[in-house]
Amino acid sequence: MEKPKSTGTNYTKFAEGENPLRIVSEVISGWECWTHNEGHQVYRQEHQFKAIQLDDMGVENREQKQFYACIVWNYNNDQFECMVIKQATIKQAIYSLDQNEKWGDPVNYDIVVTKTGSGMDTSYSVMPEPKSDFAKNSPEYNLEALYTGGNPLENE
């Protein structure tokens, strides 16, 4: 089996199969929506969007999703990436691990996100690995840049 190739960006895209990761930052949450006109623009902010904001941005269906975001080390791609999670099963699993006394803060262990299926039949599972030290130095980042359309891993 061949190792998955990097997507060429510093945003996490889950490959089919196992995606081992180490969360190396705090986890922030917010809300995002997309315009469906040319360019498919993404908008993110800390709080839910109001209907008038969605109208002003050209979001026709008024759909918005809660997201979690953090910086991770992606072992498959051998790089630090910004992981923006909208999938409820992944968000709930990470939250549950964080709240569990035996696991606690996920910066102390790796997690493996397994993706199976495609399209509407895609499913995800999350499995923690035993606690271990992490030897890589985290890069400079600014997760708040997600709220203004910036890239959290780019030095501005």
C-alpha positions in Angstrom: 0.0 0.0 0.0 1.3 3.5 -0.9 1.5 6.3 1.7 -1.2 9.0 1.1 0.1 12.1 -0.7 -0.1 15.5 0.7 -2.9 17.7 -0.7 -0.3 20.5 -1.2 -2.1 22.7 1.4 -1.7 23.2 5.1 -5.3 22.3 5.8 -6.2 18.7 6.8 -8.1 16.7 4.3 -9.0 13.2 5.5 -7.8 10.4 3.2 -9.7 7.1 2.9 -8.5 4.9 5.8 -6.5 5.8 8.8 -5.4 9.4 9.4 -3.1 9.6 12.5 -2.9 13.1 14.0 -1.5 14.9 17.0 -3.4 18.0 18.1 -0.8 20.6 19.1 -2.9 23.7 19.8 -6.0 24.8 21.6 -9.3 23.9 19.9 -11.5 26.8 18.9 -15.0 26.7 17.7 -17.1 28.9 15.5 -19.6 28.9 12.7 -19.1 28.8 8.9 -21.2 29.2 5.8 -20.5 29.2 2.1 -21.8 31.3 -0.8 -22.8 29.3 -3.8 -22.1 32.0 -6.4 -18.8 32.1 -8.4 -15.8 31.4 -6.2 -17.7 29.6 -3.4 -16.5 31.9 -0.6 -16.3 30.7 3.0 -17.2 32.9 5.9 -16.4 32.0 9.5 -17.0 33.8 12.8 -17.1 32.9 16.4 -20.8 33.2 16.9 -23.8 32.1 14.7 -24.5 34.3 11.8 -27.7 36.4 11.8 -30.1 36.1 8.9 -29.3 39.6 7.7 -25.6 38.8 7.6 -26.3 35.7 5.5 -28.4 37.8 3.1 -25.7 40.4 2.8 -23.1 37.8 2.1 -25.2 36.1 -0.6 -25.8 32.8 1.3 -29.0 31.6 -0.3 -29.9 28.6 1.8 -28.9 30.2 5.1 -27.1 26.9 6.1 -24.3 27.3 8.6 -22.4 24.7 10.4 -20.5 24.7 13.7 -16.8 23.9 13.4 -13.9 23.1 15.6 -10.4 24.1 14.5 -6.9 23.4 15.7 -3.4 22.9 14.6 -2.3 19.2 14.1 0.7 17.2 13.1 -0.5 15.0 10.3 1.7 11.9 10.3 0.5 10.8 6.8 1.7 14.1 5.3 4.6 14.7 7.7 3.5 18.3 8.2 1.7 20.7 10.5 -1.8 21.6 9.3 -4.9 23.4 10.3 -7.7 21.0 10.9 -11.2 22.4 10.5 -13.8 19.8 11.6 -17.5 20.1 10.7 -18.3 16.3 11.1 -20.4 15.8 14.2 -18.9 12.3 14.9 -15.4 13.7 15.0 -16.3 16.8 17.0 -18.2 14.7 19.6 -15.4 12.1 19.9 -12.7 14.7 20.5 -15.0 16.5 23.0 -15.7 13.3 24.8 -12.0 12.3 25.0 -11.2 15.8 26.4 -13.9 15.5 29.1 -12.8 12.0 30.1 -10.6 11.9 33.2 -8.5 9.1 31.9 -7.8 10.7 28.5 -8.1 14.5 29.1 -6.5 17.1 26.8 -5.8 15.5 23.4 -2.4 17.3 23.1 -1.1 14.5 25.3 -1.8 11.6 22.8 -2.3 10.9 19.1 -5.8 10.3 17.6 -6.5 8.3 14.5 -9.5 9.5 12.4 -10.6 6.7 10.1 -12.6 7.6 7.0 -14.6 5.0 5.2 -16.9 5.4 2.2 -17.5 8.4 0.0 -20.1 11.0 -0.8 -23.3 10.7 1.3 -22.0 7.3 2.5 -18.9 8.7 4.2 -18.4 7.8 7.9 -15.7 8.7 10.4 -14.5 7.1 13.6 -11.9 8.4 16.1 -9.6 6.3 18.2 -7.1 7.6 20.7 -3.6 6.1 20.9 -1.7 5.6 24.2 -0.4 8.8 25.8 3.1 9.7 24.6 5.5 12.6 24.4 5.6 14.7 21.2 9.0 15.8 20.1 8.3 18.3 17.3 8.2 22.0 17.9 4.9 23.5 17.0 4.9 26.3 14.4 3.7 29.8 15.0 0.0 30.0 14.3 -3.0 32.3 14.7 -6.3 30.3 14.8 -8.2 33.6 15.0 -7.2 34.3 11.4 -9.9 31.8 10.4 -12.5 34.4 11.4 -11.1 37.0 9.0 -10.5 34.8 6.0 -6.8 34.3 6.7 -4.6 31.2 7.0 -3.7 30.3 10.6 -0.3 29.0 9.6 0.8 31.9 7.5 2.9 34.6 9.1 1.2 37.8 8.2 
